[in-house]
Amino acid sequence: MHRSCSFRRKYKQQDLHKFLRTLNKILVCTVGVLGLYCFSQSSFFALKNIEVQGLKRLSSAEVTKKSGLSKGRNLFQIDLAQAKKRLLAHPLIERVEVKRHLPQTVLIKLQEREPRALFLIDHNFLVLDQKGFCVDKITSLEPYDLPIITGLTPSSTALGEQVSRNRSLVKVLTALDGDVQSFFSEVNLAVPDHIRGYSREGIPVLLGTPENLPEKFRLAVSFLGSLKNAEAVEYVDIRTVQAPAVKYLENKAQKREKSVSTGLKEKGNIDLR
């Protein structure tokens, strides 16, 4: 009986020691977590630097203002998702990432929309990116040396929205880059399968359907660049990539000769065979 009571006291003491050790661990963890929390809320993590990468036309100050971020605020209290949402509302910003860099920095990495063409509407111009989104509105051509899109009725003219979902428009905008932009002054999309472009010299370029447009554009640039007397060209036909053609203007003498010949044929006064 005495031995039985002794064992019970021994096990109770062991259980008490285990409980105290467990409680001690919990208290240490709790104090540690509270200490870390208090440290994370301290001025050591106050936002000091806002770094912006990927700028082309936007300024760092403009992006910072649009993000809503303010220096001095605790880094862990900043809503990165909200800052990203604000930035994506800017018509010039296509993609953006907002990340914390401890202890005092937020990094903003963005990709701006690239202007590809102008859209003529009511004597004003909308600046379009390659997906047809409006990134700017202008009244003068001076800020942008870009081709003008004509022949379409827009579904929206608001900044940051897609002007038209026309399939030909998106294909044209995607193909308008580099030398092609500086070559064309206008691309008319009035007839979907009969796209017509105009060079900076005013020469019509028949492009046909929107298929293979990048190749057609490059071929037009190369083809007209190789012509010795571009002023005498009436139009260039690139509707078939495998068989580009050029139609030359007739000079006045040729036109007068052709007119006289036609008139004589109609009167039957002379055999021109």
Helices and strands as residue ranges (DSSP letters): H 2-40, G 43-45, E 49-53, H 60-67, G 75-77, H 80-88, E 93-101, E 105-112, E 117-121, E 124-128, E 134-138, E 148-150, H 167-175, H 179-183, E 184-188, E 195-199, E 204-208, H 213-226, G 230-232, E 233-237, E 245-248, H 252-267
